[in-house]
Amino acid sequence: MGAGGAGPAYGVFPVRRVEGLWRWEGDGADLAELSRLAEPFPRRGPDPEDVESLLSEQPEEEDFEEIDDFDDAMQAWDARWEALMWAPERTVGAVVINHLGCALRQWLIISGPERGRIWSDDRVDEQDLTPLLDGDGQPVTFGRWYRDWLEQAEGGTPPAGTAVDRTSDRTPAS
């Protein structure tokens, strides 16, 4: 597993030793704050009311006469959105382990009460990180996540309660 390779979606990101340090590699792997892996992963992200409020303020192109004015407003809004949704504190205690396409990722929680579980990252679609749940609404562990993929890859029928990937209706980017 540490070498990465075959796995759900575009595969599991590899762990590499670079300049004497271990790190994950892959699209989005750099989002993890490796120096903060020992800190507990926060179950809760930004206040949903803050998210909704900021989304309601998102500029609309038709509200601007000049495209440059819209671009400036959008750039300012994006900076506020990034500060709210992409703050490094949101993902302490976790590493990105794979990419689903279209900037959708999955995280393995390393520290805290969620340790060993997989969380989905749909922030690119204006959603906070959420735990990956199985068909019974139970959190999916790394072992379960990988075993379910192995069974599907082998062509077998997944066991009852197979992990439900909320992004499975998406087509991976070409």
C-alpha positions in Angstrom: 0.0 0.0 0.0 2.8 2.5 0.8 4.0 2.3 -2.8 0.6 3.5 -4.0 -0.9 2.2 -7.2 -4.1 0.2 -7.7 -7.1 1.3 -5.7 -10.4 3.1 -5.8 -10.9 5.7 -8.5 -7.5 6.8 -9.8 -5.6 4.6 -7.3 -4.0 5.1 -4.0 -1.4 7.9 -3.7 2.1 6.6 -3.1 4.3 7.5 -0.1 7.8 8.6 -1.2 11.0 9.6 0.5 12.1 13.0 -0.9 15.2 14.9 0.4 15.2 12.7 3.6 11.5 13.2 4.3 8.4 11.0 3.7 5.5 12.5 1.9 2.5 11.5 -0.1 2.4 12.2 -3.8 -0.6 12.7 -6.1 -3.0 15.4 -7.2 -4.0 17.1 -4.0 -1.6 15.3 -1.8 0.1 18.6 -1.0 -3.1 19.7 0.7 -2.2 17.7 3.8 -0.2 19.5 6.5 2.2 16.6 7.3 3.7 18.5 10.2 0.2 18.5 11.8 -0.7 14.8 11.4 -0.6 14.2 15.2 -3.3 16.8 15.8 -6.9 15.4 15.9 -8.9 15.7 12.7 -11.8 18.2 13.3 -15.1 16.5 12.7 -16.8 19.9 12.2 -15.8 22.3 9.5 -17.0 25.9 9.0 -20.3 27.0 10.5 -23.0 26.0 7.9 -24.5 29.5 8.3 -21.2 31.1 7.4 -21.0 28.9 4.3 -24.6 29.7 3.2 -24.1 33.4 3.9 -20.9 33.5 1.8 -22.5 31.5 -1.0 -25.4 34.0 -1.1 -22.9 36.7 -1.7 -21.2 35.0 -4.7 -21.0 37.5 -7.6 -23.1 36.8 -10.7 -21.7 37.9 -14.0 -25.0 39.4 -15.2 -24.9 41.8 -12.3 -21.9 43.6 -13.8 -21.7 45.8 -16.8 -17.9 45.3 -17.2 -16.3 41.8 -17.2 -13.3 43.2 -15.4 -15.5 44.4 -12.6 -17.0 40.9 -12.3 -13.6 39.3 -12.4 -12.4 41.6 -9.6 -15.5 40.8 -7.5 -15.1 37.1 -8.2 -11.4 37.2 -7.2 -12.3 38.9 -3.9 -15.1 36.4 -3.2 -12.8 33.5 -4.0 -10.3 34.7 -1.5 -12.9 34.8 1.2 -14.2 31.3 0.1 -10.7 29.8 0.2 -10.1 31.3 3.7 -13.3 29.7 4.9 -13.3 26.3 3.2 -9.7 25.6 2.5 -8.1 26.6 5.8 -5.3 24.2 6.7 -6.9 23.7 10.1 -9.8 21.9 8.3 -7.6 18.9 7.4 -5.1 18.5 10.2 -4.7 14.9 11.2 -5.5 13.6 7.7 -3.9 12.8 4.4 -5.3 12.8 0.9 -5.1 9.2 -0.3 -6.8 9.3 -3.7 -8.4 11.4 -6.4 -11.8 10.8 -7.9 -11.5 13.2 -10.8 -12.7 16.8 -11.1 -10.8 17.8 -8.0 -12.8 15.5 -5.8 -10.7 13.6 -3.3 -10.8 11.2 -0.3 -8.9 11.6 2.9 -7.6 9.0 5.4 -8.0 10.3 8.9 -4.8 9.6 10.9 -5.5 11.2 14.3 -8.5 11.8 16.6 -11.8 10.1 17.0 -12.2 9.5 13.2 -8.8 7.8 13.0 -8.8 5.0 10.3 -11.9 6.3 8.5 -12.3 7.7 5.0 -13.8 11.2 4.4 -14.9 12.6 1.1 -13.7 16.1 0.0 -16.3 17.8 -2.2 -15.1 21.3 -1.4 -14.7 22.0 -5.1 -18.5 21.6 -5.3 -19.1 24.0 -2.4 -19.6 21.2 0.1 -17.5 20.5 3.3 -15.7 17.3 4.0 -18.0 14.5 5.0 -17.5 11.0 6.3 -17.8 8.3 3.7 -20.7 6.1 4.8 -21.8 2.6 3.9 -25.3 1.6 2.9 -26.3 1.4 6.5 -25.0 4.9 7.3 -22.0 3.6 9.1 -18.5 5.2 8.6 -16.2 3.4 6.2 -12.8 2.4 7.5 -9.7 2.3 5.3 -9.7 -1.5 5.4 -13.4 -1.7 4.4 -12.8 1.0 1.7 -10.0 -1.0 0.1 -11.5 -4.5 0.5 -14.7 -3.3 -1.2 -12.7 -1.9 -4.1 -10.7 -5.2 -4.4 -14.0 -7.2 -4.5 -15.4 -4.9 -7.2 -12.1 -5.0 -9.2 -12.1 -8.8 -9.1 -15.5 -8.8 -10.6 -17.2 -10.3 -7.5 -20.3 -9.0 -6.0 -19.6 -6.5 -3.2 -20.8 -7.6 0.2 -24.0 -6.2 1.7 -23.5 -2.7 3.0 -20.8 -1.9 0.6 -19.4 1.6 0.9 -21.5 4.2 -0.8 -19.5 6.8 -2.6 -21.6 9.9 -2.9 -19.6 10.9 -6.0 -20.1 7.6 -7.9 -22.5 9.3 -10.3 -19.6 11.4 -11.6 -17.5 10.4 -14.5 -13.7 10.6 -13.8 -12.0 13.3 -15.7 -10.4 12.1 -18.9 
